[in-house]
Amino acid sequence: MLKLADARRIIEAAEKKAKEIGQPMNVAVVDEGANLISHIRMDGAWIGSIDISINKAFTSRAFNISTKELAENSQPGDQFFGIHASNHDRVMIFAGGIPLKDSKGVVIGAIGVSGGSGVQDQSVAEAGAGAYTCE
């Protein structure tokens, strides 16, 4: 089970990476039910990215896939084309959402990051996800 202390560690690592690259971000962590555990909006991060970060985390948990990978499979003619219009338009199909797994590989939550380019969002999300350790 993902706990608040875990979410804080994940967010702290993501925030550190965002500061390193000089890009203020919104960072969200959701639990296994895709419910928000914690969110931060760094000083100067876009207000419009608040919902995007939360929805990237939701998407990663809802489908147990990174939003980057989902985006690659949701282009015209691909298997998930049109998926972004599902779930009341909450599905995000660009980089920055990553599922979080326990020691057995079971998805127990996700991180969502928004506020920069796709490459920036992904690198910050990876830094956050890398801080999660199963206890």
NORMORA-V988820 format. One record per run of one state. SS is the DSSP state (H for helix, E for strand, L for the rest). FROM is the first residue (numbers start at 1). TO is the last residue. If there is no record, write none. Layout:
# NORMORA-V988820
{{SS FROM TO} {SS FROM TO}}
This chain:
# NORMORA-V988820
{{L 1 3} {H 4 21} {L 22 25} {E 26 31} {L 32 35} {E 36 41} {L 42 48} {H 49 63} {L 64 66} {H 67 72} {L 73 82} {H 83 85} {L 86 86} {H 87 89} {L 90 96} {E 97 101} {L 102 106} {E 107 114} {L 115 117} {H 118 130} {L 131 135}}
